[in-house]
């Protein structure tokens, strides 16, 4: 994730994330049979989890990506 963030502008970078304990199956609540995201359903179903990402305090199960380790000698 850190390497990907390094290639993006600051506003595009992942600041916090959470891994959900669910499997998203095609044709389920979150993904169509053609693998498109059902954005409105996802936003409604996971609204509490999304709000936790923007909270001022870091909540349990919400993580911040680690920085890219320097590859240059010290």
Backbone as a printed PyTorch tensor [residue, N CA C, xyz], in Angstrom:
tensor([[[  0.8190,  -1.1660,   0.0000],
         [  0.0000,   0.0000,   0.0000],
         [  0.8760,   1.2480,   0.0000]],

        [[  1.9460,   1.2200,   0.7420],
         [  2.8350,   2.3780,   0.8190],
         [  3.4510,   2.6880,  -0.5410]],

        [[  3.8280,   1.6620,  -1.2770],
         [  4.4030,   1.8840,  -2.6070],
         [  3.3700,   2.4850,  -3.5490]],

        [[  2.1410,   2.0270,  -3.4650],
         [  1.0650,   2.5930,  -4.2800],
         [  0.7890,   4.0350,  -3.9120]],

        [[  0.7570,   4.3310,  -2.6190],
         [  0.5370,   5.7020,  -2.1620],
         [  1.6310,   6.6390,  -2.6550]],

        [[  2.8530,   6.1460,  -2.7440],
         [  3.9750,   6.9780,  -3.1880],
         [  3.7890,   7.4580,  -4.6270]],

        [[  3.0050,   6.7360,  -5.4110],
         [  2.7840,   7.0900,  -6.8140],
         [  1.5730,   7.9960,  -7.0100]],

        [[  0.8370,   8.2630,  -5.9440],
         [ -0.3850,   9.0580,  -6.0350],
         [ -0.1940,  10.4310,  -5.4120]],

        [[ -1.0360,  11.3820,  -5.8390],
         [ -1.0080,  12.6940,  -5.1840],
         [ -1.5810,  12.5420,  -3.7790]],

        [[ -1.3270,  13.4980,  -2.9260],
         [ -1.7390,  13.4030,  -1.5170],
         [ -3.2420,  13.1860,  -1.3630]],

        [[ -4.0550,  13.8550,  -2.1620],
         [ -5.5100,  13.7110,  -2.0230],
         [ -6.0080,  12.3400,  -2.4840]],

        [[ -5.2290,  11.6330,  -3.2980],
         [ -5.6190,  10.3120,  -3.7860],
         [ -5.1350,   9.1720,  -2.8810]],

        [[ -4.2380,   9.4660,  -1.9660],
         [ -3.6210,   8.4270,  -1.1440],
         [ -4.5860,   7.8570,  -0.1070]],

        [[ -4.3720,   6.5940,   0.2340],
         [ -5.1310,   5.9390,   1.2980],
         [ -4.5750,   6.4400,   2.6220]],

        [[ -5.4400,   7.0300,   3.4440],
         [ -5.0130,   7.5660,   4.7430],
         [ -5.3110,   6.5700,   5.8610]],

        [[ -6.4920,   5.9560,   5.8000],
         [ -6.9110,   4.9510,   6.7830],
         [ -7.7040,   3.8800,   6.0540]],

        [[ -7.7020,   2.6870,   6.6290],
         [ -8.4790,   1.6060,   6.0290],
         [ -8.9500,   0.6440,   7.0990]],

        [[ -9.9020,  -0.1720,   6.7260],
         [-10.4270,  -1.2020,   7.6190],
         [-10.7110,  -2.4360,   6.7810]],

        [[-10.3770,  -3.5950,   7.3150],
         [-10.6720,  -4.8550,   6.6410],
         [-11.9740,  -5.3810,   7.2230]],

        [[-12.9490,  -5.5810,   6.3610],
         [-14.2570,  -6.0530,   6.8100],
         [-14.2600,  -7.5720,   6.9300]],

        [[-14.9590,  -8.1010,   7.9180],
         [-14.9830,  -9.5580,   8.1340],
         [-16.0440, -10.2640,   7.2920]],

        [[-16.2910,  -9.7610,   6.0910],
         [-17.3150, -10.3500,   5.2300],
         [-16.7430, -10.6460,   3.8570]],

        [[-17.3550, -11.5900,   3.1770],
         [-16.9790, -11.9250,   1.8080],
         [-18.0240, -11.3320,   0.8790]],

        [[-17.5890, -10.5810,  -0.0950],
         [-18.5120,  -9.9780,  -1.0470],
         [-18.6430, -10.9000,  -2.2500]],

        [[-19.7900, -11.5160,  -2.3870],
         [-20.0580, -12.4590,  -3.4720],
         [-20.7500, -11.7490,  -4.6290]],

        [[-20.4250, -12.1020,  -5.8780],
         [-21.1680, -11.5570,  -7.0190],
         [-22.6530, -11.8900,  -6.8670]],

        [[-23.4900, -10.8840,  -7.0730],
         [-24.9230, -11.0650,  -6.9150],
         [-25.3910, -10.8350,  -5.4900]],

        [[-24.4720, -10.5120,  -4.5930],
         [-24.8150, -10.2510,  -3.1920],
         [-25.1990,  -8.8010,  -2.9730]],

        [[-25.1290,  -8.3630,  -1.7260],
         [-25.5140,  -6.9920,  -1.3740],
         [-24.5670,  -5.9300,  -1.9260]],

        [[-23.2900,  -6.2780,  -2.0930],
         [-22.2950,  -5.2580,  -2.4350],
         [-21.8530,  -5.2580,  -3.9010]],

        [[-21.9700,  -6.3850,  -4.5860],
         [-21.4460,  -6.5070,  -5.9550],
         [-22.5010,  -7.1420,  -6.8610]],

        [[-22.6240,  -6.6070,  -8.0820],
         [-23.5520,  -7.1930,  -9.0520],
         [-22.9470,  -8.4650,  -9.6390]],

        [[-23.7310,  -9.1910, -10.4110],
         [-23.2290, -10.4010, -11.0700],
         [-22.1180, -10.0880, -12.0630]],

        [[-22.0950,  -8.8470, -12.5690],
         [-21.0450,  -8.4390, -13.5030],
         [-19.8890,  -7.7290, -12.7850]],

        [[-19.8100,  -7.9160, -11.4560],
         [-18.7020,  -7.4270, -10.6200],
         [-18.6230,  -5.8980, -10.5050]],

        [[-19.7550,  -5.2200, -10.6140],
         [-19.7830,  -3.7720, -10.3950],
         [-20.1830,  -3.5060,  -8.9490]],

        [[-19.5640,  -2.4970,  -8.3520],
         [-19.8870,  -2.1480,  -6.9680],
         [-21.2700,  -1.5160,  -6.8790]],

        [[-22.0280,  -1.9000,  -5.8690],
         [-23.3150,  -1.2770,  -5.5660],
         [-23.0300,  -0.1960,  -4.5260]],

        [[-22.5760,   0.9470,  -5.0050],
         [-22.0400,   1.9960,  -4.1340],
         [-23.0420,   2.5000,  -3.0930]],

        [[-24.2750,   2.7220,  -3.4860],
         [-25.2720,   3.2220,  -2.5250],
         [-25.5350,   2.2020,  -1.4270]],

        [[-25.6620,   0.9430,  -1.7920],
         [-25.8890,  -0.1040,  -0.7860],
         [-24.6910,  -0.2380,   0.1430]],

        [[-23.4950,  -0.1720,  -0.4280],
         [-22.2790,  -0.2600,   0.3850],
         [-22.2310,   0.9080,   1.3710]],

        [[-22.4990,   2.1230,   0.8830],
         [-22.4710,   3.3090,   1.7480],
         [-23.5020,   3.2040,   2.8640]],

        [[-24.6810,   2.6800,   2.5590],
         [-25.7260,   2.5390,   3.5790],
         [-25.3860,   1.4280,   4.5700]],

        [[-24.9670,   0.2860,   4.0520],
         [-24.7060,  -0.8770,   4.9040],
         [-23.5100,  -0.6540,   5.8310]],

        [[-22.4950,   0.0420,   5.3500],
         [-21.2590,   0.2300,   6.1130],
         [-21.0640,   1.6790,   6.5620]],

        [[-22.1460,   2.4170,   6.7480],
         [-22.0230,   3.8360,   7.1110],
         [-21.2690,   4.0400,   8.4270]],

        [[-21.5000,   3.1910,   9.4160],
         [-20.7890,   3.3330,  10.6980],
         [-19.2930,   3.0970,  10.5190]],

        [[-18.9320,   2.0880,   9.7320],
         [-17.5180,   1.7890,   9.4870],
         [-16.8470,   2.9200,   8.7110]],

        [[-17.5730,   3.5020,   7.7640],
         [-17.0310,   4.6170,   6.9800],
         [-16.8100,   5.8260,   7.8840]],

        [[-17.7590,   6.1100,   8.7650],
         [-17.6130,   7.2310,   9.6980],
         [-16.3920,   7.0540,  10.5960]],

        [[-16.1080,   5.8180,  11.0140],
         [-14.9410,   5.5600,  11.8610],
         [-13.6320,   5.9240,  11.1620]],

        [[-13.6000,   5.8150,   9.8430],
         [-12.3890,   6.1620,   9.0990],
         [-12.0750,   7.6530,   9.1920]],

        [[-13.1050,   8.4650,   9.3950],
         [-12.9370,   9.9160,   9.4400],
         [-12.9310,  10.4780,  10.8590]],

        [[-13.0370,   9.6200,  11.8630],
         [-13.0370,  10.0790,  13.2580],
         [-11.6710,  10.6620,  13.6160]],

        [[-11.6670,  11.6040,  14.5590],
         [-10.3880,  12.2170,  14.9480],
         [ -9.4930,  11.2310,  15.6880]],

        [[-10.0870,  10.3190,  16.4610],
         [ -9.3130,   9.2820,  17.1500],
         [ -9.3080,   8.0100,  16.3160]],

        [[ -8.1850,   7.3310,  16.3170],
         [ -8.0620,   6.0690,  15.5970],
         [ -8.7910,   4.9830,  16.3830]],

        [[ -9.8010,   4.3910,  15.7940],
         [-10.6200,   3.3640,  16.4430],
         [ -9.9890,   1.9840,  16.2660]],

        [[-10.3700,   1.0150,  17.1200],
         [ -9.8980,  -0.3610,  16.9000],
         [-10.3610,  -0.8440,  15.5270]],

        [[ -9.5810,  -1.6090,  14.8760],
         [ -9.8400,  -2.1810,  13.5520],
         [ -9.7570,  -1.1470,  12.4310]],

        [[ -9.2870,   0.0600,  12.7240],
         [ -9.0190,   1.0640,  11.6950],
         [ -7.5170,   1.2810,  11.7020]],

        [[ -6.9140,   1.2220,  10.5270],
         [ -5.4540,   1.2610,  10.4310],
         [ -5.0000,   2.3920,   9.5220]],

        [[ -3.7770,   2.8340,   9.7470],
         [ -3.1200,   3.8000,   8.8750],
         [ -1.9700,   3.0730,   8.1980]],

        [[ -1.7930,   3.2590,   6.8880],
         [ -0.7050,   2.5530,   6.2060],
         [  0.6580,   3.0020,   6.7040]],

        [[  1.5940,   2.0760,   6.7110],
         [  2.9700,   2.3780,   7.1150],
         [  3.6550,   3.1700,   6.0090]],

        [[  4.6510,   3.9220,   6.3740],
         [  5.4260,   4.6890,   5.4000],
         [  6.3100,   3.7480,   4.5940]],

        [[  6.6940,   4.1930,   3.4140],
         [  7.5980,   3.4040,   2.5770],
         [  8.9760,   3.4330,   3.2070]],

        [[  9.5780,   2.2590,   3.4620],
         [ 10.9290,   2.2590,   4.0240],
         [ 11.9260,   2.8330,   3.0220]],

        [[ 12.8730,   3.5850,   3.5210],
         [ 13.8880,   4.1850,   2.6640],
         [ 14.8240,   3.1030,   2.1340]],

        [[ 15.1170,   3.1640,   0.8310],
         [ 16.0300,   2.1900,   0.2300],
         [ 17.4310,   2.7620,   0.0770]],

        [[ 17.6170,   4.0110,   0.4950],
         [ 18.9300,   4.6370,   0.3900],
         [ 19.7260,   4.3720,   1.6590]],

        [[ 21.0390,   4.1400,   1.5250],
         [ 21.8620,   3.8970,   2.7190],
         [ 21.8960,   5.1170,   3.6250]],

        [[ 22.0230,   4.8790,   4.9140],
         [ 22.0260,   5.9670,   5.9030],
         [ 23.3480,   6.6690,   5.9660]]])
